[in-house]
Amino acid sequence: MTILVTGATGTVGRHVVGELIEAGQRVRALTRDPARASFPAGVEVVAGDLTVTDSLVPVLVGVTAVHLITFGGDDYGSLRNGQEIVDLAVKAGVRRVTVLGGWDEGTLEPAVKASSLSWTFLQPTEFMANALQWAESIRTEGVVREPFAGATTAMVHEADIAAVAARALVEDGHAGRAYGLTGPERLNIPDKVRVIGEAIGRQIRFVELTEQEAREKMAAEGQPEELIEFLVNVFGNVPEEPNIVNSNVEKVTGRPARTFAQWAAEHADAFRA
C-alpha cells in the first residue's frame, strides 16, 4: 500500500517518513516545496498544500493510509477545510488515518471522527524540539531567558510521536484510539536548561522573566499578539492532564519513551558555540 505523509518536512513528519521507510512501506511525502525537501531514497515526493483542497486530489490517488496534521499554511493555523479533506480521502479509497493534533482541533478532527475512516488520534504534550528556540541565546550568551520557571511539562521526543504514528498506520488494533503521548518525566524550565548544559559540557545560566518582560521580548521578536497571548496562557497555567506521564509510547512501540537527556545529546551541536 502507499502511505501519504502530510507535513512531511515538519518536526514530526520527517520522522514519520523515516519510520515508514525503515518498516519497508511505500511512502509518498507531501510538501509545499518539493525542490527544498530532502528525504531517504525511495520516498515519492509530491507537491501539495493542506489548506488548498484541490491540490490534494492527485496526491491521494492510490493511497490507502494517510498521516494527517490539523494545521497548515504559513501561520500554522488550524485547518478550516477539514470536511473537504476527509471527503476527498474517502472518495480516493483511503482506509486508515492518523491525526496529529494541535491545541485547536479546527475542523479536521471532528470530520475524521464522523467519517468511515479507521482513525487514530495522536495527542502529544510539549515537543522536546521546542527547546531549539533557546539555541541561539545558549550559543552566543550561555543564557536562557523565560518566564514561568516552575511550569513543568512531560516533554515528548518527536521521533516517539512518529513511531506511534507509523505503528498505527501499518498495524491493526489502533482504530478509534486517542493516544496522549508524553515523555518519561516532568521537567521545569531550569531542569531543561540544566540537561542541555550537561549535554554540551557547559553551564547555562537561567534568567526568569516577568510575564510583562516575556510579552515585550516576544513582541520584539515579531511574534503576533494572538500567539503571545496563547503562549502566556499555556505556559502560565500548564494544563495538568496532558502532562501526567503515561506509558503509551511504550505500549504502542514496545520500547520506553526517550528522555530529554537523550534528545539533548542528539541535538547538542545546535547549542554549541
Backbone torsions as a table, in degrees:
resi	resn	phi	psi	omega
1	MET	NA	156.3	175.0
2	THR	-100.5	130.6	179.2
3	ILE	-111.5	125.7	177.6
4	LEU	-93.0	129.2	176.2
5	VAL	-111.6	114.2	175.3
6	THR	-90.0	157.6	-174.3
7	GLY	62.1	34.4	-168.2
8	ALA	-68.4	-20.9	178.2
9	THR	-96.6	3.7	-175.5
10	GLY	-81.1	-179.9	-176.3
11	THR	-56.1	-42.0	179.6
12	VAL	-95.9	-40.0	-173.5
13	GLY	-55.9	-40.7	-178.7
14	ARG	-65.8	-29.9	176.0
15	HIS	-74.8	-34.7	176.3
16	VAL	-60.9	-45.2	177.5
17	VAL	-56.8	-48.4	-179.0
18	GLY	-61.9	-42.5	179.3
19	GLU	-62.2	-42.1	-177.8
20	LEU	-70.1	-39.8	177.3
21	ILE	-63.3	-42.8	179.2
22	GLU	-61.8	-30.4	179.4
23	ALA	-84.4	2.7	176.7
24	GLY	81.9	20.8	-179.1
25	GLN	-88.7	156.5	173.8
26	ARG	-87.4	121.2	-170.9
27	VAL	-119.8	134.8	172.7
28	ARG	-115.8	121.6	-174.6
29	ALA	-104.9	122.6	-179.4
30	LEU	-93.0	129.1	177.1
31	THR	-147.9	151.8	178.4
32	ARG	-76.2	-19.6	-177.6
33	ASP	-138.3	82.3	-177.5
34	PRO	-57.1	-30.7	-177.0
35	ALA	-63.7	-25.3	-177.1
36	ARG	-99.0	-1.9	-175.8
37	ALA	-86.7	146.5	177.5
38	SER	-133.0	115.8	-176.5
39	PHE	-131.1	164.1	176.6
40	PRO	-61.4	157.3	177.6
41	ALA	-58.1	141.1	178.3
42	GLY	97.5	-11.3	178.8
43	VAL	-81.8	130.6	175.1
44	GLU	-87.3	115.8	-177.9
45	VAL	-96.9	128.2	-178.6
46	VAL	-129.2	150.9	179.6
47	ALA	-90.8	139.1	176.8
48	GLY	177.7	166.7	-177.0
49	ASP	-140.6	122.2	-178.8
50	LEU	-58.9	-27.2	-179.0
51	THR	-81.6	-9.3	179.2
52	VAL	-114.2	94.2	-171.0
53	THR	-54.7	-44.2	-176.3
54	ASP	-61.9	-26.4	-179.0
55	SER	-69.8	-13.6	-177.3
56	LEU	-89.9	-14.4	-176.6
57	VAL	-56.4	-53.7	-178.3
58	PRO	-69.3	-30.1	-175.2
59	VAL	-76.8	-15.1	179.3
60	LEU	-88.6	-7.0	-178.6
61	VAL	-63.6	123.8	178.2
62	GLY	79.7	5.9	-177.5
63	VAL	-91.3	133.8	179.4
64	THR	-111.1	-15.0	178.5
65	ALA	-146.0	147.3	-176.0
66	VAL	-138.4	135.4	167.3
67	HIS	-95.1	117.4	-176.3
68	LEU	-109.9	152.3	169.9
69	ILE	-120.7	154.0	-173.0
70	THR	-93.1	7.7	-175.4
71	PHE	-137.3	162.1	-178.9
72	GLY	-172.9	-177.6	-179.6
73	GLY	80.2	176.4	-178.7
74	ASP	-65.1	-27.4	-177.0
75	ASP	-98.4	3.9	-179.6
76	TYR	53.8	33.6	178.5
77	GLY	-75.4	160.2	179.2
78	SER	-63.0	138.9	-179.1
79	LEU	-65.1	138.7	177.8
80	ARG	-108.2	1.4	-179.3
81	ASN	-115.9	32.7	-176.6
82	GLY	-57.7	-43.4	-178.9
83	GLN	-63.8	-39.8	179.2
84	GLU	-64.6	-39.6	178.0
85	ILE	-63.1	-45.1	-179.8
86	VAL	-63.6	-43.4	179.0
87	ASP	-59.0	-43.1	178.5
88	LEU	-63.2	-43.9	-178.4
89	ALA	-62.1	-45.7	179.8
90	VAL	-62.7	-44.2	180.0
91	LYS	-62.4	-35.0	-178.3
92	ALA	-76.6	-11.7	179.4
93	GLY	97.2	12.5	175.3
94	VAL	-64.2	137.1	-177.8
95	ARG	-112.5	-30.1	-171.9
96	ARG	-133.0	138.0	177.8
97	VAL	-139.0	149.0	164.4
98	THR	-112.2	146.5	-177.6
99	VAL	-127.8	115.0	175.5
100	LEU	-89.8	112.9	-174.4
101	GLY	-90.9	156.1	173.0
102	GLY	-105.7	-161.7	-179.7
103	TRP	-73.9	-24.9	179.8
104	ASP	-118.2	119.9	-175.0
105	GLU	-68.5	-19.0	179.7
106	GLY	59.6	-141.6	-176.9
107	THR	-105.3	-12.2	-173.2
108	LEU	-73.8	-49.0	-176.0
109	GLU	-59.1	-47.5	178.5
110	PRO	-61.6	-37.5	-179.9
111	ALA	-66.0	-41.7	178.0
112	VAL	-63.1	-46.4	-176.4
113	LYS	-62.2	-32.6	-178.3
114	ALA	-87.2	-2.5	-174.7
115	SER	-92.4	-179.3	176.8
116	SER	-87.0	0.0	-178.2
117	LEU	-69.0	146.4	171.5
118	SER	-83.7	110.7	-169.1
119	TRP	-118.1	152.3	170.7
120	THR	-135.4	126.3	179.3
121	PHE	-96.7	136.6	177.0
122	LEU	-110.1	120.6	-174.0
123	GLN	-124.9	77.0	-177.7
124	PRO	-77.2	154.0	168.8
125	THR	-80.8	-156.7	-176.2
126	GLU	-60.1	134.9	176.6
127	PHE	-71.5	139.1	171.9
128	MET	-60.3	-31.2	-179.2
129	ALA	-62.0	-16.2	176.9
130	ASN	-60.2	-24.0	-179.6
131	ALA	-65.8	-17.0	179.0
132	LEU	-64.7	-17.8	177.1
133	GLN	-64.2	-18.0	179.7
134	TRP	-91.9	-3.5	-170.5
135	ALA	-58.5	-45.7	-175.5
136	GLU	-65.4	-45.7	-178.0
137	SER	-68.6	-30.6	176.3
138	ILE	-70.6	-43.3	179.9
139	ARG	-63.5	-44.4	-171.0
140	THR	-90.2	-29.3	-174.7
141	GLU	-126.3	-15.3	-175.6
142	GLY	68.3	34.4	-175.6
143	VAL	-143.7	150.6	171.8
144	VAL	-125.3	128.7	179.5
145	ARG	-116.8	115.0	-178.7
146	GLU	-148.0	154.6	171.8
147	PRO	-87.2	176.6	170.6
148	PHE	56.1	56.4	-176.5
149	ALA	-57.0	-32.0	-175.9
150	GLY	-84.1	-3.0	-179.6
151	ALA	-67.0	120.7	-178.3
152	THR	-109.9	137.3	177.0
153	THR	-132.7	154.0	178.1
154	ALA	-97.5	62.5	-173.7
155	MET	-46.8	142.2	-179.1
156	VAL	-118.7	140.2	179.3
157	HIS	-70.9	132.7	-179.0
158	GLU	-60.3	-30.8	178.1
159	ALA	-69.4	-28.3	176.3
160	ASP	-71.6	-38.4	175.2
161	ILE	-59.7	-45.2	-178.9
162	ALA	-64.0	-39.0	-179.8
163	ALA	-63.7	-39.9	176.4
164	VAL	-65.2	-43.0	178.7
165	ALA	-58.7	-46.1	-177.5
166	ALA	-62.1	-43.2	178.8
167	ARG	-62.2	-42.9	-178.3
168	ALA	-67.0	-27.4	179.9
169	LEU	-77.8	-26.8	-173.9
170	VAL	-114.1	-14.0	-177.7
171	GLU	-110.3	153.9	171.0
172	ASP	-80.9	164.9	174.0
173	GLY	99.4	1.4	-177.8
174	HIS	-114.8	0.3	-177.1
175	ALA	-64.9	135.5	177.9
176	GLY	75.6	10.8	179.5
177	ARG	-97.3	144.7	171.7
178	ALA	-118.9	107.5	-175.3
179	TYR	-95.5	111.6	166.8
180	GLY	-74.0	130.2	-173.2
181	LEU	-120.6	124.4	179.7
182	THR	-130.4	166.5	167.2
183	GLY	-81.1	-173.7	-175.1
184	PRO	-88.5	1.6	-175.3
185	GLU	-155.2	156.7	174.0
186	ARG	-101.5	133.8	-178.6
187	LEU	-131.5	143.2	170.8
188	ASN	-92.2	179.0	-174.1
189	ILE	-64.8	-46.1	176.4
190	PRO	-57.3	-36.1	176.6
191	ASP	-60.5	-45.9	-177.8
192	LYS	-64.0	-41.6	178.4
193	VAL	-62.8	-42.6	178.9
194	ARG	-60.8	-43.5	-179.0
195	VAL	-62.9	-41.9	177.3
196	ILE	-63.4	-42.1	178.2
197	GLY	-58.7	-41.8	178.6
198	GLU	-64.7	-35.5	-178.8
199	ALA	-68.0	-31.5	-177.0
200	ILE	-105.3	0.1	178.4
201	GLY	67.7	37.6	-177.2
202	ARG	-145.0	136.7	176.9
203	GLN	-77.5	128.1	-179.3
204	ILE	-111.8	131.6	-178.7
205	ARG	-86.3	137.2	175.8
206	PHE	-109.4	129.3	178.2
207	VAL	-119.7	118.6	179.6
208	GLU	-84.0	127.1	177.5
209	LEU	-91.4	152.4	168.3
210	THR	-73.8	165.2	178.4
211	GLU	-59.0	-42.1	180.0
212	GLN	-64.9	-42.5	177.6
213	GLU	-61.5	-38.3	178.9
214	ALA	-66.2	-42.1	178.1
215	ARG	-60.6	-44.5	-179.4
216	GLU	-65.1	-39.0	178.9
217	LYS	-63.3	-46.7	-179.4
218	MET	-66.0	-38.3	178.0
219	ALA	-64.2	-40.8	178.6
220	ALA	-65.2	-27.0	178.0
221	GLU	-82.7	-1.9	177.4
222	GLY	90.4	12.6	179.9
223	GLN	-71.8	135.7	178.5
224	PRO	-67.3	152.0	-176.0
225	GLU	-57.9	-38.4	-179.5
226	GLU	-61.5	-41.8	179.7
227	LEU	-69.5	-40.3	178.2
228	ILE	-58.5	-46.3	-179.9
229	GLU	-61.8	-41.3	179.4
230	PHE	-61.8	-48.4	-177.2
231	LEU	-64.6	-41.2	178.3
232	VAL	-63.0	-42.2	-179.4
233	ASN	-66.5	-41.4	-176.5
234	VAL	-71.1	-49.8	-174.8
235	PHE	-86.1	-16.0	173.4
236	GLY	-79.6	-18.1	179.3
237	ASN	-147.1	71.1	-173.8
238	VAL	-58.1	125.4	178.9
239	PRO	-62.6	135.2	-173.5
240	GLU	-74.6	-50.1	-170.4
241	GLU	-58.7	-46.7	-179.2
242	PRO	-65.8	-14.3	-176.6
243	ASN	-107.7	14.4	169.5
244	ILE	-81.5	119.6	-175.7
245	VAL	-59.1	130.8	176.5
246	ASN	-130.0	174.2	-176.1
247	SER	-110.3	23.9	-175.8
248	ASN	-62.8	-36.8	178.1
249	VAL	-59.0	-46.6	-179.0
250	GLU	-68.7	-38.3	179.9
251	LYS	-61.2	-38.9	-176.9
252	VAL	-83.8	-41.1	-172.2
253	THR	-97.1	-18.5	-178.4
254	GLY	86.1	5.9	177.7
255	ARG	-140.1	154.3	-176.9
256	PRO	-64.6	153.2	174.7
257	ALA	-64.8	144.3	179.8
258	ARG	-69.6	147.6	178.4
259	THR	-85.9	164.7	176.3
260	PHE	-67.7	-30.0	176.4
261	ALA	-62.4	-38.8	176.7
262	GLN	-64.4	-45.0	179.4
263	TRP	-60.0	-45.5	-177.7
264	ALA	-62.7	-39.2	178.0
265	ALA	-65.1	-39.0	-179.9
266	GLU	-66.1	-31.5	-174.7
267	HIS	-110.1	17.2	-174.1
268	ALA	-56.0	-37.2	-177.3
269	ASP	-61.2	-27.5	-179.6
270	ALA	-67.9	-21.7	-175.5
271	PHE	-104.9	-5.5	-177.9
272	ARG	-85.3	139.7	-180.0
273	ALA	-70.1	NA	NA
